[in-house]
Amino acid sequence: MLELRKICKTFNAGTVNEKRALQNLSLTLNDEDFVTVIGGNGAGKSTLLNAIAGVWPIDEGTIRIDGQDITNLPEYRRAAFLGRVFQDPMTGTAATMGIEENLALALRRGHVRSLVPGIRNHERKLYQDMLKRLGLGLENRLTSKVGLLSGGQRQALTLLMSTLQKPKLLLLDEHTAALDPKTARKVLDLTQEMVEEQKLTTLMITHNMKDAIQMGNRLIMMHEGNIIYDVSGEEKKNLTVDDLLRKFEEASGEEFANDRMMLAK
């Protein structure tokens, strides 16, 4: 479903601030793979997701989704293939619009827009049924402005919006990092439920090593713009946080240094 071949990305090339964010990185995700991504600060995790999403062009390599070469497609055209939830709960929704209006935009993604105004009653029923499953009481607040929602409510809504039109690839960029532990667990449970129910191919960055081990069928570790560890199946299920720290030191030749991830042990 996703095929990256020797992709490279350097920021500020030829200056004293040059940063090689991705270095000949190759990665293949099969249909329905749920891959968690961990790594230290500056490992290239978010750069990887931004390269896939087309936020900026890569310098070299190719990106394919479901067999289609999207390497040179602009970001807005890649949106037809992708669903994405960001770290910041304020990103991914329109704060001044109502809940039902945000859902309507998500439902119409990739479709030709018409001049027919408004949201039909059958749509509202669909939104209410979907929101009810979140267990957050949002089904009774369809006209409430999204900017009035809590961070957890907003992330749950963004997750629903990103999967409303089943994407070929779901990108989750530390989407629980800004939430309190209880709310983060709720959003993660919703994530697991939606991914399994819709059989989504998913790439999830997380700073929490326990979550990286527990969720998904595969785990990759990044360091200095490349993948230094790739594990799946029973081997992944049997991992511990200490195992991950040891693997990082073995593969990179240095001690793991990321305060947030160490605190998440």
N, C-alpha and C positions, 0 to 999 in steps of 0.2 A: 504493500500500500504506500510505503514511503521508501525512496531510494536516494541516498546522498552518495555522490562519488567524488572523493578528493576535493571537497570544498574548502576554500581559503577565504579569509577575510582579515585585512589589515587596516587599522585605523591610523590616520595621520602619517601615512607612509612617507618616508624620506625626511622626517622631522625628528627632533629629540623626544617627541612624545609618541613615537611609533609604537603601536601595540598590535602584535599578531594574535588576534582573537580566536581564529580557527585555522588549523594547520593540516591541510590534506586529510580532512576528516571524512571518513566513510561510514555509513550506517544504513542498514536495511531493516524496515519494520514490516512484518507480515500482517495480513488482514487479521484484525481483532487482537493484535498485540497490545498490551498495556505496559508501557515501559516507564519506569521511574528513573530520574536523572539526578545525581548528586555530584558535588564537587566543591572545592574551596572558592574563595573570593577570586574573581577574575579567571575562572576556569574556562569560561566560554559558554556557559549554560544558556543564559538569556540571549546571547549572540546567536546561538544555534537556532532557537525558536524564532528570533527576528529574521534570520536568513531564510527559514522555511516560509514564514509569513510574507516575506517580500518587503519588510520595513526598509531594508537597504539591500542593494545588489551585492552579490558575492564577487570576489575578484577572479576566482577560478573554480572549476568543477561544474557538476550538474545536479539538479534537483528534480526528481520525478515523483508524482503522486498518482497512484493507480495507473502507472504506465505512461502517463502524459508528462512531457518535459515542460516544467513551469519555470525553468531557470530565469528566463527573461520576461516573464509576465509581471506586470505592475501589481502592487499590493491589492488594489481594489478588485482585480480580476481573480486573484488567488482566493478571495473571500468566499467564492462559490464552492471551494473545496474544503475550507477550514472552519472550525469553531475554535474560539479562543477565550480563555478567562485569565485576566491579569492579576498581578499581586495586589494592586490598589483597587479596593472596592468601588472607588469613584470612577474607574475606567470601565468602558464596555457597555455603559447604559447612558441614556440621555436624562440628566437629573431633573430638567424642567418639564419633562413629559410624564404622563401617567403610566402606571404599570401596564395597562392594556395597550397603550400606544407603543411602548417599548416592545412588547410581545408581538404586536402587529408588524412592526418593522422587521423583527427577526423572522416571522412567518413568511414575509414577502421577499426575503433575501434570495437573490438569484432569479426572481420572476420579473416579467415585464410589468411595469407599473401602469395603472390606468387612471382615469380622472374620476372614477367612482369614489365618492367621499365616504368617510366614516367607517366604523367597525360594526359588522353585522352581528345579530343576536347569536347566531350559531357559533361565531368566533368567540364571543364572550363566554359561552358555555364551555367551549374547549379550553379557554384560558383558566376558568374557574376550576375545572376538573384537574388540570395540570398543577395549578398552584396549591390545590388542596393536598396534593401528595407531599408537598414540601413540609406540611405541618407547622407553618409559620403564621397562619391566619391571613395570608395575603389574598386569598380568594374572595374576601369580603371588602377588599380595598382596591378594586380595579382602577378607580380614577385617581387614587392617591399619587402625588408626585414622587418619583423614585428618589429624589434628593432627600426626602423625609425618612427614608428607610434606614435601619441600622446597617452596619457593615456586613453582618452575617446575612441579613435578609437580602441585601443587594447582591452579595456574591452568589447566593442561592438562585436569585432571579437571573443573574448573568449566566450561570451554569445552565439553567433551563433554556434561556435564549440561544445559547451557543449550540444546543442539541435539538432545537425545535425543528430545523431542517437538517436531518441526519448528515453530519459532515463526514467526508472521507477520512479526515484526520482531526482529532481534538487536541489542542495545545493548552496545557495548564501551566502557567508560569508562576510558581509559588503562590497559588491562589488562596491559601489559608494562612500565609505568613503574617498578615496584618490583623488577624482575628484572635480573640481570646481562646484559650484551649478548649473550652466547652463548645463554643460556636464552630471552631475549626474542626472538631470531631464530627459535628452535625453535617457540615459541608462536605467533609471527606466521605461520610457514609452515603450522602446523596450522590456524590461523584461515583462511588463504587456501584451503586444501584443503577444509575443511568448508563454507565459504561457497559455493565453486564446485560442490562435489558435490551439496549439498542445494538449490542455487539460492536462497539466503537473501537477503532484503532486510536490509541491514546499515547501521548508523550507528556509526562508530568514531571516538572522540576520541583524538587522539595528540598528544604534545608533540614528536615527531620529524618534522621537515619532510620528510626523505627518505622515511620510511615513508608519510607522507601523500600524497606524489607517486606512489610506486611502487604502492601498494595501491589497489584499488577503481577504479571508472569515473568517479568524480566527487569533487570537493574543494570544501568551503566554508570560508570564513574568517569568524570572528565577532569583533566588537568592540563593547563597551558594550551587550551585549544584543541585537544584531542581526547579520544576515548582510551583510558588506560586499563579498564576492567569492564567486562561484559559477562553477566551471569544470568541464568534462567533456570526454570524447572525446580527439581528437588534441591539442587545446590543452593539456589536463592532462598527457598523456604527455610533451609537449615542455617542461614547466616545469622550472625549476631553483630551488634554494633562494633564490638571489639574486632571481629573478623574484618569488617570494612576498614577500620583504622589501620589494621595490619596490612591489608591488601594495598591500601593507598601508599603506605611507606615502602612496601616492596616494589610497587610499580613505578613510583615517582622518585624514590631515593631520598625523600625528605619527610619531615613530620607534618601531619595534617594540622592546618591552622585556619580555623574558622569558628569564631566564638559562638555564633548562633547555632551551628551544627553541633558543637561540643555540648552546649547547654541542652540541646534536644535529645541527648543520650538517655 
